[in-house]
Amino acid sequence: MKTARSNNDLQIDQEAPIAGTLLLIVGIIFIATNLRSPLTSVGPLTGTLREHLGISNLVIGLITTIPLLAFALFSSLAPKLSRQIGAERLLFVSLIILTAGIAVRSMAGEATLFMGTILIGISISVCNVLIPSLIKRDFGQKVGLMTGIFSVSMNLCGAIASGISIPLADGMHFGWHGAMGVWGLLSLVSIFLWLPQVRKMQSNQTSAVSETSERETNIWKSPLAWYVTFFMGFQSLIFYVTVTWLPEILVDQGFGMESSGWMLSFMQLAVLPFTFIVPILADRLKNQKILVIITALLFLLGMLGLLYGGRGLALISVILIGVGVGSSFSLAMMFFSLRTKTAKQSAGLSGMAQSVGYLLAAAGPTLFGILHTMTKNWTAPIYMIIISAIFLLITGLKAGSNKFIDEK
């Protein structure tokens, strides 16, 4: 005869899934905090790096370009690797590589600077691809909310990294080594917080990233998937050019190095409410075209203000650019879910968009630096960003259509 289960037993059964979900959310948040801070911490330090290592503007541009090339090369491989060892385990390995990369990059010398940057790029590329598909898999009814939490966490830590780089390097006498190396502590904490997900590997762990060759081929042949890809590319190009060169632009306008670093932080802080709100709005709207139009206008007004408004309009221009950055990134992340029917398709689209998109974005910082070196001013480089914003508008209007990638 079966005995009745006690209330305590039932309470434990109900609390266990809640605790597991909370651990997953915390793990995702901490992974998100590592996806921009190792990169945005470099921008304010470009002048210091150039002075101490004797490197040119071209080399400074390459420091930002290398992670983007890593994103392009490894993003399409992430779903395949995840199919072999599981998404949770691959994310765990990526965090370890990230920590090692930050440590290597912080060592003295130009060679270790590039070697560490390569490792950082590889690890972030894997996390960029897998997290959106995990959100679609495990939070199917709350994709907009979880994407907002993910985006806010990423941008908040990226903003903090930009703002405290100079104070850490100069005010606390960490030097550029310590100012960039301190972020290894955050990735180390993230490793331990992700351990519970590795230990409870689910039997269906590969479902979020499994993809047959036929499905991958269909995604690559989808016009809608290509519009999402180019939207991803142009928004990434604008972001990485901005975090690399905005401090230098502001210094030429009369701001100090520390002030320009904080201006870059203001840009990223301005995005926070919008990186939370935009995914929720995008999830509720029938299509996302109005959000795309607003985003493109923010970029255009911000860049024109930065170019022609001078020091007086610099803060407003930076905020407008920041809101555009947050909105465009959130839309790109949401397109991976909204334009797909399953977590499998989401991983495939994410891998494709980030692989090709970041290849496009990789040219941005270096080309921007070359244009500045050739013209000795910021007019031509900033117009390059304005043209990119126009292409973002064109591709975004298509990507924002109420369709799925496997529809004709």
C-alpha positions as CSV (number, residue, x, y, z in Angstrom):
1,M,0.0,0.0,0.0
2,K,1.4,3.4,-1.0
3,T,1.8,5.9,1.7
4,A,0.9,9.6,1.2
5,R,3.8,11.9,0.6
6,S,4.5,14.5,3.2
7,N,4.1,18.2,2.6
8,N,7.8,18.6,3.1
9,D,8.5,16.1,0.2
10,L,6.2,18.0,-2.1
11,Q,7.8,21.3,-1.1
12,I,11.2,20.0,-2.0
13,D,10.0,18.8,-5.4
14,Q,8.6,22.2,-6.1
15,E,11.7,24.1,-4.9
16,A,14.2,22.0,-6.8
17,P,13.2,23.2,-10.3
18,I,13.0,26.8,-9.1
19,A,16.5,26.6,-7.6
20,G,17.9,25.0,-10.8
21,T,16.3,27.8,-12.9
22,L,17.7,30.5,-10.6
23,L,21.2,28.9,-10.9
24,L,20.9,28.9,-14.7
25,I,19.8,32.5,-14.8
26,V,22.7,33.5,-12.5
27,G,25.1,31.5,-14.7
28,I,23.9,33.2,-17.9
29,I,24.1,36.6,-16.3
30,F,27.7,36.1,-15.3
31,I,28.7,34.7,-18.7
32,A,27.1,37.8,-20.2
33,T,29.3,40.1,-18.0
34,N,32.3,38.6,-19.7
35,L,31.3,39.1,-23.3
36,R,32.2,42.8,-23.6
37,S,34.2,43.9,-20.7
38,P,37.5,42.3,-21.9
39,L,37.0,44.2,-25.2
40,T,35.6,47.5,-24.0
41,S,38.3,47.9,-21.4
42,V,40.8,48.3,-24.3
43,G,39.4,51.5,-26.0
44,P,40.3,54.0,-23.3
45,L,43.8,52.5,-23.1
46,T,44.7,52.8,-26.8
47,G,46.8,55.9,-26.2
48,T,48.7,54.2,-23.3
49,L,49.3,51.1,-25.4
50,R,50.5,53.1,-28.3
51,E,52.9,55.0,-26.0
52,H,54.3,52.0,-24.0
53,L,54.5,49.5,-26.8
54,G,55.3,51.9,-29.7
55,I,52.5,50.6,-31.9
56,S,50.7,52.4,-34.7
57,N,47.0,53.3,-35.2
58,L,46.8,50.3,-37.6
59,V,48.0,47.9,-34.9
60,I,45.6,49.4,-32.4
61,G,42.8,48.7,-34.9
62,L,44.0,45.1,-35.3
63,I,43.7,44.6,-31.6
64,T,40.0,45.1,-31.9
65,T,39.8,43.3,-35.3
66,I,41.4,40.1,-34.0
67,P,38.4,39.1,-31.8
68,L,36.0,39.9,-34.6
69,L,38.0,37.6,-36.9
70,A,37.9,34.9,-34.2
71,F,34.1,35.4,-34.0
72,A,33.8,35.0,-37.8
73,L,36.0,31.8,-37.8
74,F,34.6,30.0,-34.8
75,S,30.9,31.1,-34.6
76,S,29.8,28.6,-37.3
77,L,31.8,25.8,-35.5
78,A,30.2,26.3,-32.1
79,P,27.0,24.4,-32.8
80,K,29.0,21.5,-34.2
81,L,31.3,21.4,-31.2
82,S,28.3,21.7,-28.9
83,R,26.7,18.7,-30.6
84,Q,29.8,16.6,-29.7
85,I,30.3,17.6,-26.0
86,G,27.1,19.5,-25.0
87,A,26.4,23.2,-24.8
88,E,26.9,23.5,-21.0
89,R,30.3,21.8,-21.1
90,L,31.5,23.8,-24.1
91,L,30.5,27.0,-22.4
92,F,32.5,25.8,-19.3
93,V,35.6,25.2,-21.5
94,S,35.2,28.6,-23.2
95,L,35.2,30.4,-19.8
96,I,38.5,28.6,-18.9
97,I,40.0,29.7,-22.3
98,L,38.7,33.3,-21.7
99,T,40.4,33.4,-18.3
100,A,43.7,32.2,-19.8
101,G,43.4,34.6,-22.6
102,I,42.9,37.6,-20.3
103,A,46.0,36.5,-18.3
104,V,48.2,36.1,-21.3
105,R,47.1,39.4,-22.8
106,S,48.0,41.2,-19.6
107,M,51.7,40.1,-19.8
108,A,54.3,42.5,-21.1
109,G,54.9,42.5,-24.8
110,E,53.2,42.9,-28.1
111,A,53.2,39.2,-28.9
112,T,51.4,38.2,-25.7
113,L,48.9,41.1,-26.3
114,F,47.9,39.5,-29.7
115,M,48.0,35.9,-28.4
116,G,45.8,36.6,-25.5
117,T,43.4,38.6,-27.7
118,I,43.0,35.6,-30.0
119,L,42.1,33.3,-27.1
120,I,39.6,35.9,-25.8
121,G,38.0,36.1,-29.2
122,I,37.7,32.3,-29.6
123,S,36.0,32.0,-26.2
124,I,33.6,34.9,-26.6
125,S,32.6,33.6,-30.0
126,V,31.4,30.3,-28.6
127,C,29.4,32.1,-25.8
128,N,27.8,34.5,-28.2
129,V,26.4,31.7,-30.3
130,L,25.3,29.3,-27.6
131,I,23.6,31.6,-25.1
132,P,20.7,32.8,-27.4
133,S,19.9,29.1,-28.3
134,L,20.0,28.1,-24.6
135,I,17.6,31.0,-23.8
136,K,15.2,29.8,-26.6
137,R,15.5,26.2,-25.3
138,D,15.0,26.8,-21.6
139,F,13.0,30.0,-21.5
140,G,10.7,29.5,-24.6
141,Q,7.9,31.6,-23.1
142,K,10.1,34.3,-21.8
143,V,12.6,34.8,-24.6
144,G,12.2,38.6,-24.7
145,L,12.6,39.0,-20.9
146,M,15.7,36.7,-20.7
147,T,17.3,38.3,-23.7
148,G,16.8,41.7,-22.0
149,I,18.4,40.4,-18.8
150,F,21.3,39.0,-20.9
151,S,21.8,42.2,-22.8
152,V,21.6,44.4,-19.8
153,S,24.2,42.3,-18.0
154,M,26.5,42.4,-20.9
155,N,26.3,46.1,-21.5
156,L,26.4,47.1,-17.9
157,C,29.7,45.3,-17.3
158,G,31.0,46.7,-20.7
159,A,30.2,50.2,-19.5
160,I,31.9,49.7,-16.2
161,A,35.0,48.3,-17.9
162,S,35.3,51.4,-20.2
163,G,34.9,53.8,-17.3
164,I,37.3,52.3,-14.9
165,S,40.2,51.4,-17.3
166,I,42.0,54.7,-16.9
167,P,41.4,55.0,-13.1
168,L,42.7,51.5,-12.7
169,A,45.7,52.1,-14.9
170,D,46.7,55.5,-13.6
171,G,44.8,56.3,-10.4
172,M,45.4,52.9,-8.8
173,H,48.7,52.4,-10.6
174,F,47.8,49.1,-12.1
175,G,49.2,50.1,-15.4
176,W,47.6,48.9,-18.6
177,H,48.5,45.3,-17.7
178,G,46.5,45.3,-14.5
179,A,43.6,47.4,-16.0
180,M,43.0,44.7,-18.6
181,G,44.0,41.8,-16.5
182,V,41.6,42.5,-13.6
183,W,38.7,41.1,-15.7
184,G,40.2,37.6,-15.4
185,L,38.8,37.6,-11.8
186,L,35.3,38.0,-13.1
187,S,35.7,35.1,-15.6
188,L,37.2,33.0,-12.9
189,V,34.1,33.5,-10.7
190,S,31.9,32.7,-13.7
191,I,33.6,29.3,-14.1
192,F,32.6,28.3,-10.7
193,L,29.0,29.6,-11.1
194,W,28.6,27.6,-14.3
195,L,29.8,24.3,-12.7
196,P,26.2,23.3,-11.6
197,Q,25.1,23.4,-15.2
198,V,27.9,21.0,-16.2
199,R,27.1,18.6,-13.4
200,K,23.4,18.4,-14.3
201,M,23.9,17.8,-18.1
202,Q,20.5,17.0,-19.4
203,S,19.8,14.0,-21.6
204,N,18.5,16.4,-24.3
205,Q,21.5,18.8,-23.9
206,T,22.3,18.8,-27.5
207,S,18.8,19.7,-28.7
208,A,19.6,23.4,-28.6
209,V,22.5,23.2,-30.9
210,S,22.0,20.0,-33.0
211,E,21.8,20.7,-36.6
212,T,21.7,18.4,-39.6
213,S,23.6,19.3,-42.7
214,E,20.3,19.7,-44.6
215,R,19.0,22.2,-42.1
216,E,22.2,24.2,-42.1
217,T,22.1,24.3,-45.9
218,N,18.5,25.5,-45.8
219,I,19.5,28.3,-43.4
220,W,22.4,29.4,-45.6
221,K,20.1,29.5,-48.6
222,S,17.4,31.6,-46.8
223,P,17.3,35.3,-48.0
224,L,15.8,36.2,-44.6
225,A,18.7,34.6,-42.8
226,W,21.1,36.7,-44.9
227,Y,19.2,39.9,-44.0
228,V,19.6,39.0,-40.3
229,T,23.3,38.2,-40.9
230,F,24.0,41.6,-42.5
231,F,22.0,43.4,-39.8
232,M,24.2,41.6,-37.2
233,G,27.3,42.6,-39.2
234,F,26.5,46.3,-39.5
235,Q,25.5,46.7,-35.9
236,S,28.7,44.9,-34.8
237,L,30.8,47.1,-37.1
238,I,29.3,50.3,-35.6
239,F,29.7,49.1,-32.0
240,Y,33.3,47.9,-32.3
241,V,34.5,51.0,-34.2
242,T,32.8,53.1,-31.6
243,V,34.4,51.4,-28.5
244,T,37.8,51.5,-30.2
245,W,37.9,55.0,-31.5
246,L,35.4,57.2,-29.6
247,P,37.9,58.0,-26.8
248,E,40.4,59.2,-29.4
249,I,37.8,61.3,-31.2
250,L,36.8,62.9,-27.9
251,V,40.4,63.6,-26.9
252,D,40.8,65.5,-30.2
253,Q,37.7,67.5,-29.2
254,G,39.4,68.6,-26.0
255,F,38.4,66.0,-23.5
256,G,41.0,64.4,-21.2
257,M,41.8,60.7,-21.5
258,E,40.0,59.8,-18.3
259,S,37.0,62.0,-19.3
260,S,36.8,60.3,-22.7
261,G,36.8,56.9,-21.0
262,W,33.9,57.9,-18.9
263,M,32.1,59.3,-21.9
264,L,32.4,55.8,-23.4
265,S,30.9,54.5,-20.2
266,F,28.0,56.9,-20.5
267,M,27.4,55.7,-24.0
268,Q,27.1,52.1,-22.7
269,L,25.1,53.1,-19.6
270,A,22.6,54.9,-21.8
271,V,21.8,51.6,-23.5
272,L,20.8,49.7,-20.3
273,P,17.1,50.6,-20.1
274,F,16.7,50.0,-23.8
275,T,18.6,46.7,-23.9
276,F,16.0,45.5,-21.4
277,I,12.9,47.1,-23.0
278,V,13.6,46.5,-26.7
279,P,13.7,42.7,-26.6
280,I,10.3,42.7,-24.7
281,L,8.8,45.1,-27.2
282,A,10.2,43.1,-30.1
283,D,8.7,39.9,-28.7
284,R,5.3,41.5,-28.5
285,L,5.2,43.4,-31.9
286,K,4.0,41.6,-35.0
287,N,7.1,42.9,-36.8
288,Q,10.1,44.9,-35.7
289,K,10.3,47.4,-38.5
290,I,9.5,50.5,-36.4
291,L,12.2,49.5,-33.9
292,V,14.7,49.2,-36.8
293,I,13.8,52.7,-38.1
294,I,14.2,54.3,-34.7
295,T,17.5,52.5,-34.2
296,A,18.9,53.8,-37.5
297,L,17.8,57.3,-36.8
298,L,19.6,57.3,-33.4
299,F,22.8,56.3,-35.1
300,L,22.5,58.9,-37.8
301,L,21.7,61.8,-35.4
302,G,24.4,60.7,-32.9
303,M,27.1,60.5,-35.6
304,L,26.2,63.7,-37.2
305,G,26.1,65.4,-33.8
306,L,29.5,64.0,-33.0
307,L,30.9,65.3,-36.2
308,Y,29.3,68.7,-36.4
309,G,28.1,69.5,-32.9
310,G,31.5,69.8,-31.3
311,R,32.2,69.5,-27.6
312,G,28.8,71.1,-26.7
313,L,26.8,68.3,-28.2
314,A,29.3,65.5,-27.5
315,L,27.4,64.0,-24.5
316,I,24.0,64.0,-26.2
317,S,25.6,62.5,-29.4
318,V,27.3,59.8,-27.4
319,I,24.0,58.9,-25.6
320,L,22.1,58.7,-28.9
321,I,24.8,56.4,-30.3
322,G,24.7,54.3,-27.1
323,V,20.9,53.9,-27.3
324,G,21.3,52.9,-30.9
325,V,24.0,50.4,-30.0
326,G,21.8,48.8,-27.3
327,S,18.7,48.7,-29.5
328,S,20.5,47.2,-32.5
329,F,22.3,44.5,-30.5
330,S,19.0,43.5,-28.7
331,L,17.2,43.3,-32.1
332,A,19.9,41.1,-33.5
333,M,19.7,38.7,-30.6
334,M,15.9,38.6,-30.8
335,F,16.0,37.9,-34.6
336,F,17.8,34.6,-33.8
337,S,14.6,33.6,-31.9
338,L,11.9,35.4,-33.7
339,R,12.9,34.4,-37.2
340,T,13.2,30.7,-36.2
341,K,10.8,28.0,-35.1
342,T,13.1,25.8,-33.0
343,A,16.2,26.0,-30.8
344,K,18.0,24.0,-33.5
345,Q,17.2,26.7,-36.1
346,S,18.1,29.4,-33.6
347,A,21.6,28.0,-33.1
348,G,22.1,27.6,-36.8
349,L,21.0,31.2,-37.6
350,S,23.1,32.5,-34.7
351,G,26.2,30.7,-35.9
352,M,25.7,31.9,-39.5
353,A,24.9,35.5,-38.6
354,Q,27.7,35.9,-36.2
355,S,30.2,34.1,-38.4
356,V,29.6,36.2,-41.6
357,G,28.4,39.3,-39.6
358,Y,31.6,39.6,-37.6
359,L,33.7,39.0,-40.7
360,L,32.0,42.1,-42.0
361,A,32.5,43.9,-38.7
362,A,36.2,42.9,-38.5
363,A,37.1,45.4,-41.3
364,G,35.6,48.3,-39.4
365,P,38.1,49.4,-36.7
366,T,41.1,48.9,-39.0
367,L,39.5,50.7,-42.0
368,F,38.4,53.5,-39.6
369,G,42.0,53.9,-38.4
370,I,43.3,53.9,-42.0
371,L,40.9,56.6,-43.0
372,H,41.8,58.7,-40.1
373,T,45.6,58.3,-40.8
374,M,45.1,59.2,-44.5
375,T,42.8,62.2,-43.9
376,K,44.2,63.5,-40.6
377,N,40.6,64.2,-39.4
378,W,37.5,62.3,-38.4
379,T,35.1,63.4,-41.2
380,A,35.6,60.5,-43.6
381,P,35.8,57.8,-40.9
382,I,32.5,59.0,-39.3
383,Y,30.8,59.1,-42.7
384,M,31.8,55.5,-43.0
385,I,29.7,54.8,-39.9
386,I,26.8,56.9,-41.3
387,I,26.8,54.8,-44.4
388,S,26.9,51.6,-42.3
389,A,23.8,52.9,-40.4
390,I,21.9,53.3,-43.7
391,F,22.7,49.7,-44.7
392,L,21.7,48.6,-41.2
393,L,18.3,50.3,-41.9
394,I,17.9,48.5,-45.2
395,T,18.8,45.1,-44.0
396,G,16.9,45.6,-40.7
397,L,13.6,46.4,-42.4
398,K,13.9,43.0,-44.2
399,A,15.0,41.1,-41.0
400,G,12.2,42.6,-39.1
401,S,9.5,41.1,-41.3
402,N,7.0,38.7,-39.6
403,K,8.4,35.5,-41.3
404,F,10.5,32.5,-40.5
405,I,13.8,31.6,-42.2
406,D,12.3,28.4,-43.7
407,E,9.4,30.2,-45.3
408,K,9.5,31.2,-49.0
